[in-house]
């Protein structure tokens, strides 16, 4: 087996449990490792640190799977699936009102590079590294043994495909090829999402907890969901007793699905679906007197560390528009799904954005991704989703 030897001064994060070996930490590679190969990682003194899979084109050339000398094989994959299933059972997933959840969350479930979402009777996967893609047979076998789904859907993203040299999502790769939509339930809501939408694995499961909180906050309010996708936050707000909800997305197909989803769940009388740009909707809302509750969960603005500074500027601009769109005394929910943006970064952007809008913002709550997206304690990058609930107030 090839060996990856770390440089002096770069051992501590790996030694204390971080699952990534960054490019700048690699001193040398011995034994002619090829893309996707299993490699052993050692410190400069020759002490064994673990086994992982090799991605030479990535800024993270090794992702560790185990700290022991056991092989990364079918037995390990099956064991990690069994452990993940047991954790979801402890979390109450699936439940009578929810059959959509994340089963494998990469490093959080000991299978770096792999995402597995259960969406009703379909399982959606992302094979995000060359190593895990070369072991797709082991992955699919574990899925079929554990879940017996109607179909398995490959939704590997374009960024992973470009960096890792793997295939972009191929659609249905196992089971019933006639599947044309994801049909599932979340918190009692019924969804039917066409495969043509193509957003991540098909649905944003990570905001489930915050959607429940929005439902509790929305009673009697006029609500704007500025980046609605298919309207999951809008549904929560409407069921929570909002007197009127405006759901905005720039995609015509998304808006069509959002309207149908509201109708299917008996909430179309409270939800108005609009097709349009989110920032323009926020500006229009400000000019019209604002909303009691404004929801802003934009797409990833910082896909890499190199984009972080530009993203902070964009979050500040978004926060200004969102604060202006929120009535004095109203609530703003602002989210970031960029791993390189911390909660502190998000709150700072909110503070500057509020100042730009000539209002104040008081943070009441902080939220992260749902519990079926676990994060190792030594892996802060895994806590990618951050949200704040803030009260927007006039300046004293």
Secondary structure as UniProt FT lines:
FT   STRAND          2..6
FT   TURN            8..9
FT   HELIX           12..15
FT   TURN            16..17
FT   STRAND          20..21
FT   HELIX           23..25
FT   STRAND          26..30
FT   TURN            35..36
FT   STRAND          38..42
FT   TURN            44..45
FT   STRAND          48..54
FT   TURN            56..57
FT   STRAND          62..66
FT   HELIX           74..90
FT   TURN            91..92
FT   TURN            96..97
FT   STRAND          100..105
FT   HELIX           106..109
FT   TURN            112..113
FT   STRAND          114..119
FT   TURN            120..121
FT   STRAND          122..127
FT   HELIX           130..133
FT   TURN            134..135
FT   HELIX           136..147
FT   STRAND          151..154
FT   HELIX           158..164
FT   STRAND          171..175
FT   TURN            177..178
FT   STRAND          181..186
FT   TURN            187..188
FT   STRAND          189..194
FT   HELIX           195..197
FT   TURN            200..201
FT   HELIX           205..207
FT   HELIX           208..217
FT   TURN            219..220
FT   STRAND          222..225
FT   TURN            226..227
FT   TURN            229..231
FT   HELIX           232..239
FT   TURN            240..241
FT   STRAND          244..249
FT   HELIX           252..264
FT   TURN            265..266
FT   TURN            268..270
FT   STRAND          271..275
FT   HELIX           278..287
FT   TURN            288..289
FT   STRAND          291..297
FT   HELIX           305..307
FT   HELIX           308..324
FT   STRAND          326..336
FT   TURN            339..340
FT   HELIX           343..356
FT   TURN            357..358
FT   STRAND          359..368
FT   TURN            371..372
FT   TURN            377..378
FT   HELIX           380..382
FT   STRAND          386..394
//
